[in-house]
Amino acid sequence: MTGKQPLLVVDGDSFGHRAYHALPKTIRRRDGSAGAAIVGFANFLIKLYLEEKPTAVLAGWDTLDVPNHRQALFPAYQGGRVFDEELLQQLNELPKFVDACGFANAKAPGYEADDFLAAAVAREEGLGRRTVVASGDRDAFQLASELTTIVYPIRAGVMERVGPDEVRIKYGVDPKQVPDFIALRGDPSDKIPGAKGVGPSTAASILRKYGSLENALADGRFEQQASELRLYRKIASMNPSAPIPKVRRQIPEWARASALTRGWGLNQLADRLLKLQVT
């Protein structure tokens, strides 16, 4: 890909979940199955595409029916999460919608959506190109750089742009220190305990002093938890080696996406997509 336009990389599961919980469950497809997550995700993707004007779009997805590599390392990771069957059904349909739009998907057993985001950023930055990463997970802040901007939802319809300076303001650490920060502070949503007695402020001050978790451990800090904290850091680190497809410049196929959604009986969304094709 060439030019000044960025690659847009989207955490598909993150926004699929948000859409499912934000819109009325009365939105149904022609066969009576749920449609709220599809409609909400589609509207978000359209809005983001029109705002960012990317050269291409890549959506990353979790594989929920097999354990990922983090769960293999730390079985408690994300433990206790239970998803509604209607949400799972729609998460399986969303990659079909992305494909119908002419965009690319990345999904593979053992990996999470986060990993595909990291792999795409690593590839683009290696080529000196810009990336916009859309994610509702603050773990993605570790990807922020001069070439990579995170767009993060802060309330309905409003996205915050996060670069290195914003990460420093929010956490008091550099983006590359975010996995160390998470390891020390912990992350209740992912069931990462963190270091005993350490909160956000203490975690940030430790990293400002030592530069990294590893340096703090080398100085004798957290001797009883050293192996655990290294594991937490590994879990919090996105994997830039995740397999992603080659992505070339794309031209949206809104009419094809319109036909797909009309087949699902989501006519209002189909009309919107068809109008985009005409304009």
Secondary structure, DSSP 8 states (H G I E B T S, - for coil): --SS--EEEEEHHHHHHHHHHHS-TT-B-TTS-B-HHHHHHHHHHHHHHHHH--SEEEEE---TTS--HHHHH-TTTTTT----HHHHHHHHHHHHHHHHTT-EEE--TT--HHHHHHHHHHHHHHTT--EEEE-S-GGGGGG-SSSEEEEEEEETTEEEEE-HHHHHHHHSS-GGGHHHHHHHH-BGGGTB--STT--HHHHHHHHHHHSSHHHHHHTTTTGGGHHHHHHHHHHHS--TTS-----------HHHHHHHHHHTT-HHHHHHHHHHHH-
